[in-house]
Amino acid sequence: MPRPDIDDPDLPLADLFHAWPEAAPVFLEKRMLCPGCPIAPFHTVIDACAEYRLDEQDFRKELRRAAGSPETD
């Protein structure tokens, strides 16, 4: 099964953590409780950024960097 698109706005966090476990520390460094959260299968990066009042574009850049994905800005 191919890896999902890390920038897919509908990608559930649980799927993101499964495909890119190296992304979890990005959340933890910001004191986000998303890794291991029972809501992770239902929330997206959009939801998490809204909940924690983070700039989504900046946060996505950090995720892509951690995952070794190319920058897309």
N, C-alpha and C positions, 0 to 999 in steps of 0.2 A: 504494500500500500504506500503510495507516495506521501511525502510530508506535506501537510497543509501549508497554506500561505500565511506567514506570520503576520501579515498586515490585513488579513481578512477581518472585516469589522464584526462578523458573526461568529468568529472562532471562540468557542468556549475556553475559559482559562484552563480547565482540566486537560483539554486537548493540547493547549499550548505547552503546559508543563510536561505532558507526556512526550511531545515531539522535541521539545527543547528544555530538558531539565536544567540546563545551565542558565535559563532565564529566571529561575526561582530566586536566586540571590538578589536580582534587581528589585524584586518586590520586597524582600526581607530587609534590604538596606534602607528602604523607605518606611519601614515599620508597617508594611502592609501584611495582612494576615491571609492573603489569598492562597498561597501554597498550603494545601491541606484543609482548606475551608470546605464545608459541605455544600456551599453554594457555587463553588468553582465550576461544576458542570453546566451551570446556567448563566453565569456572568461572563462578560467579555472584557477586553481591555478598556473599552469605552465605559462600561459600568464601573470598573475598578477606579479609573481616573476620576470619574464623577464623584464616587464615594469618598475618595481620598483627596479630592480637590487638586489634582495634578494636571499639568498641561499634557494633553494626550500625545501631541506630536513629539514633544521632548521625551516623553516616557517611551514611545515607540522607538525612537532613535536608540535609547539605551538598551531596549530589548533586542533590536537588530544587532547592535554591537556585541552584546553578550552571546547571541546565538550564532555569530559569525555570518550574518546575512548582509548583503550589500545595502548601502545607504540608498534610499529612494526619494530624496528631496531635491 
